[in-house]
Amino acid sequence: MMSKGENDMDDQTRIELEAAAFRRLRQHLMQDRPDVQNIDMMNLTGFCRNCLSRWYQEAANERGIEMDKDTSRELFYGMTMAEWKSRHQTEASDDKQAAFETAFAKNVGKTD
């Protein structure tokens, strides 16, 4: 099988590959690793599940599809935020909260 670089790829194929990668990332975060807390993701990477759901919402809005934060989160999480929190979210330690404040300051305008 020949390797294709992004420059050699047609737009539709690129979009399909990006969508497949996004779906796999979502599956990994939602099904394979729900134990990883959003605050830990934010502290290490500067984004979390909420950021991904917000980016989804923004993409929809840019295309004229009305979607609010709660709807995009429910679509991304596959359940309401209240349900996700009750099933998977743990209390963040003071150290994690302090690290989050530092990480958030670096990402103002980029994160949720």
DOKOLMI-186292 format. One line per 8 residues: number of its first residue (from 1); for each residue x, y, z of N, C-alpha, C, O. Coordinates in steps of 0.02 Angstrom, whole numbers. Layout:
% DOKOLMI-186292
NUM) X/Y/Z/X/Y/Z/X/Y/Z/X/Y/Z; ...
This chain:
% DOKOLMI-186292
1) 42/-59/0/0/0/0/44/62/0/92/66/39; 29/108/-43/69/169/-48/50/218/7/-8/224/27; 100/253/31/89/304/81/70/369/47/101/388/-3; 21/403/75/-1/468/48/12/521/101/-10/513/158; 46/574/82/54/630/126/-8/674/124/-49/668/78; -14/717/173/-73/760/175/-79/803/112/-134/817/89; -22/824/84/-24/865/23/-50/827/-37/-78/858/-83; -43/761/-37/-66/720/-93/-139/697/-84/-167/666/-129
9) -168/712/-27/-234/686/-10/-289/734/-31/-282/795/-24; -344/707/-57/-400/751/-73/-436/772/-8/-430/738/43; -471/827/-12/-503/855/48/-552/807/81/-553/803/142; -591/771/42/-641/725/71/-607/670/111/-629/652/165; -553/642/84/-516/589/119/-486/616/183/-489/583/235; -456/676/180/-428/707/240/-481/717/293/-470/702/352; -539/743/273/-594/754/320/-616/688/351/-628/685/412; -622/636/311/-643/571/337/-592/542/386/-611/513/437
17) -528/550/371/-476/526/417/-475/566/482/-468/537/536; -483/632/476/-485/673/537/-546/655/579/-541/652/640; -603/643/547/-664/625/584/-654/557/618/-676/548/675; -622/510/583/-610/444/613/-564/450/673/-574/417/724; -512/492/667/-466/502/723/-502/534/782/-491/515/840; -546/583/769/-585/615/821/-631/564/856/-635/563/918; -664/522/816/-709/471/846/-669/424/890/-693/403/943; -608/406/869/-567/360/908/-544/394/973/-543/362/1025
25) -526/458/969/-507/496/1029/-565/499/1077/-557/488/1137; -624/514/1052/-684/517/1094/-697/449/1127/-709/447/1187; -693/395/1089/-703/328/1118/-652/315/1173/-669/289/1226; -589/333/1160/-537/321/1209/-551/359/1274/-545/331/1329; -571/422/1268/-583/463/1327/-648/445/1364/-651/450/1425; -698/425/1326/-764/413/1356/-774/341/1378/-805/328/1430; -748/293/1340/-761/223/1355/-700/188/1384/-706/151/1433; -641/199/1355/-582/163/1376/-551/193/1439/-525/156/1481
33) -554/259/1447/-521/292/1503/-564/344/1538/-542/401/1547; -624/326/1559/-665/375/1595/-636/390/1664/-656/438/1697; -588/349/1686/-555/360/1750/-508/421/1750/-493/448/1803; -486/441/1691/-442/500/1687/-485/562/1697/-532/574/1659; -468/601/1746/-508/659/1764/-493/718/1717/-437/726/1694; -545/758/1703/-536/817/1661/-483/864/1689/-444/892/1651; -481/872/1754/-432/918/1784/-361/894/1771/-316/934/1760; -351/828/1771/-284/801/1756/-266/813/1683/-209/830/1667
41) -315/805/1638/-303/820/1568/-285/893/1559/-238/909/1523; -323/938/1590/-309/1009/1585/-240/1026/1611/-203/1065/1580; -222/997/1667/-157/1012/1697/-99/988/1654/-46/1019/1653; -108/933/1619/-55/905/1577/-55/930/1505/-2/940/1476; -115/941/1477/-119/954/1405/-148/1022/1387/-139/1046/1331; -183/1053/1434/-214/1117/1419/-283/1110/1387/-312/1160/1366; -308/1048/1382/-376/1038/1357/-405/976/1391/-368/935/1418; -471/970/1388/-505/913/1418/-567/895/1378/-578/922/1323
49) -606/850/1403/-668/830/1369/-714/890/1357/-746/895/1304; -718/935/1406/-762/993/1399/-738/1038/1342/-778/1066/1305; -672/1044/1334/-645/1083/1278/-664/1050/1212/-686/1085/1165; -657/985/1207/-676/950/1146/-749/960/1130/-768/970/1072; -792/956/1181/-864/967/1168/-877/1039/1147/-921/1051/1107; -839/1086/1175/-848/1157/1155/-824/1167/1084/-856/1204/1046; -770/1136/1064/-746/1142/995/-797/1112/947/-806/1138/892; -829/1058/968/-883/1028/928/-940/1078/920/-966/1087/865
57) -959/1109/975/-1012/1160/973/-994/1218/928/-1034/1240/887; -932/1242/934/-910/1298/893/-912/1279/819/-932/1320/777; -890/1219/802/-892/1196/732/-963/1194/706/-977/1214/650; -1009/1170/748/-1080/1168/728/-1106/1239/717/-1138/1253/666; -1093/1283/765/-1116/1353/760/-1088/1387/698/-1123/1425/665; -1024/1374/682/-993/1404/623/-1028/1382/559/-1025/1417/508; -1060/1325/561/-1095/1298/502/-1169/1313/504/-1208/1285/465; -1190/1357/550/-1259/1377/553/-1304/1329/592/-1365/1334/589
65) -1274/1282/627/-1312/1234/668/-1313/1261/739/-1261/1266/772; -1373/1278/763/-1379/1304/831/-1368/1247/881/-1402/1196/879; -1320/1258/925/-1305/1208/976/-1278/1246/1037/-1233/1287/1031; -1306/1230/1095/-1281/1262/1156/-1232/1215/1191/-1222/1158/1171; -1202/1241/1245/-1150/1203/1281/-1177/1138/1309/-1144/1086/1302; -1236/1139/1339/-1263/1078/1368/-1276/1024/1315/-1263/965/1326; -1302/1045/1258/-1316/998/1204/-1251/968/1177/-1246/907/1166; -1200/1010/1166/-1137/984/1140/-1104/937/1190/-1075/886/1170
73) -1108/953/1253/-1080/908/1304/-1117/842/1306/-1086/789/1310; -1183/844/1302/-1221/782/1303/-1205/739/1241/-1200/678/1247; -1198/771/1184/-1179/734/1124/-1110/704/1131/-1099/646/1113; -1062/743/1156/-994/719/1163/-988/665/1217/-958/612/1205; -1017/677/1275/-1012/631/1331/-1057/570/1324/-1045/518/1354; -1109/577/1284/-1157/522/1277/-1205/518/1335/-1240/468/1344; -1206/570/1376/-1250/574/1434/-1246/646/1459/-1205/685/1437; -1290/663/1506/-1288/730/1534/-1225/738/1576/-1195/689/1599
81) -1205/801/1586/-1147/814/1629/-1159/789/1700/-1114/763/1732; -1220/798/1724/-1236/774/1792/-1225/699/1797/-1197/675/1847; -1246/662/1746/-1237/590/1747/-1163/572/1743/-1139/529/1781; -1126/605/1699/-1054/592/1692/-1018/604/1759/-979/563/1783; -1034/662/1790/-1001/679/1853/-1017/628/1907/-972/609/1945; -1079/606/1911/-1097/558/1963/-1064/490/1952/-1049/455/2000; -1053/473/1889/-1022/408/1873/-945/409/1877/-915/360/1898; -914/465/1856/-842/464/1844/-801/517/1879/-741/507/1889
89) -830/573/1897/-789/628/1923/-775/619/1997/-820/602/2036; -712/630/2016/-693/627/2086/-675/697/2110/-666/743/2069; -671/705/2174/-653/769/2204/-580/785/2189/-537/742/2199; -566/845/2166/-498/865/2151/-463/889/2215/-492/925/2255; -401/868/2224/-362/889/2282/-344/963/2275/-349/992/2221; -322/992/2330/-301/1062/2329/-242/1071/2282/-239/1122/2247; -196/1023/2279/-139/1027/2234/-161/1027/2161/-135/1065/2120; -210/985/2144/-236/982/2075/-271/1047/2058/-265/1073/2002
97) -308/1075/2106/-343/1138/2094/-293/1195/2082/-304/1237/2038; -239/1196/2120/-187/1248/2112/-153/1240/2044/-140/1289/2010; -138/1178/2026/-107/1165/1960/-153/1185/1904/-131/1211/1853; -218/1174/1914/-267/1194/1863/-267/1270/1854/-269/1294/1798; -265/1307/1909/-265/1380/1904/-205/1404/1863/-211/1450/1823; -147/1373/1873/-88/1390/1835/-96/1372/1762/-82/1412/1718; -119/1311/1750/-129/1288/1680/-181/1330/1645/-172/1347/1587; -235/1347/1679/-288/1386/1650/-263/1455/1630/-280/1481/1577
105) -222/1485/1672/-194/1551/1657/-153/1550/1592/-153/1599/1555; -120/1494/1578/-81/1488/1516/-126/1481/1455/-105/1497/1399; -187/1457/1466/-231/1440/1411/-293/1485/1406/-341/1466/1373; -292/1542/1439/-350/1587/1437/-369/1600/1364/-327/1619/1323; -433/1588/1350/-457/1598/1283/-452/1536/1239/-479/1534/1184; -417/1485/1264/-408/1424/1225/-445/1365/1255/-455/1315/1221; -466/1370/1318/-496/1314/1354/-565/1331/1379/-587/1388/1374; -597/1281/1406/-664/1290/1434/-660/1291/1510/-711/1298/1543
